Amino acid sequence: MATAPKKFGIPGGQIRQLAPGRGGCLATDIITVQGKRVGYMYRQAPTKPWDSGWVFMAGTESQQFMDDPSNHGIYDVNTIANYDPEIIPLLDSPPPCAFERAGGTGKFVPAPPPPPE
C-alpha cells in the first residue's frame, strides 16, 4: 500500500537562504510536517561527505516514532533553519554537541549528546 506524500509546513518554493552550505541533516515530521519548533538538536561526526552530522527533533518523539523511517527524512540544514531560525547561531558548533530548549525561557542550552551509534 502506497503512503500519501507528506504535506510540508513550508512549500519548497518558499525556502529562503538562511543557513546555506551546511550539508544534510535528519529532521522529524513533527518539525517539517506538523510545524513544531526544534526542541532538541544534536550533532555527531558526519559519516558521509554531504552529512552535517545534525539531527533535529521537536523533543516529544517516542522511540517507536523514531524507529519508523517514514516519520523523518534527510533535508538540507538550510531547510530546517527556515522552520526554526533560532537554530542558526548553533549550527557551527563542533561535534559532538547537543542543545535543548530550556523550560521557561525557550532558549537553547547545552545538553548531553546521545551516545555514538
Backbone hydrogen bonds, N-H to C=O, Kabsch-Sander energy under -0.5 kcal/mol:
donor,donor_aa,acceptor,acceptor_aa,energy
8,F,6,K,-0.8
9,G,32,T,-3.1
14,Q,11,P,-2.4
15,I,12,G,-1.4
18,L,16,R,-1.5
22,R,19,A,-0.5
24,G,50,W,-3.4
25,C,75,Y,-2.5
26,L,54,W,-1.9
27,A,73,G,-2.2
28,T,56,F,-1.3
29,D,71,N,-3.1
31,I,28,T,-1.4
32,T,28,T,-2.0
33,V,29,D,-2.3
34,Q,29,D,-2.5
35,G,31,I,-0.7
36,K,30,I,-2.5
39,G,57,M,-2.5
40,Y,57,M,-2.2
41,M,99,F,-2.7
42,Y,55,V,-2.1
43,R,97,C,-2.9
44,Q,53,G,-2.1
51,D,48,K,-1.1
52,S,24,G,-2.5
54,W,24,G,-0.5
55,V,42,Y,-2.4
56,F,26,L,-2.8
57,M,40,Y,-2.7
66,M,62,S,-2.3
67,D,63,Q,-2.2
68,D,64,Q,-0.6
68,D,65,F,-1.0
71,N,68,D,-2.3
72,H,69,P,-1.1
73,G,27,A,-2.2
75,Y,25,C,-2.5
77,V,23,G,-2.8
79,T,76,D,-1.1
80,I,76,D,-1.3
81,A,77,V,-2.1
82,N,78,N,-1.3
83,Y,79,T,-1.1
84,D,80,I,-2.0
87,I,84,D,-1.9
88,I,85,P,-1.5
90,L,87,I,-1.8
91,L,87,I,-0.6
91,L,88,I,-1.4
93,S,90,L,-2.0
97,C,43,R,-1.7
99,F,41,M,-2.9
100,E,109,V,-2.4
101,R,39,G,-1.9
102,A,107,K,-3.2
106,G,102,A,-2.2
109,V,100,E,-2.7
111,A,98,A,-2.4
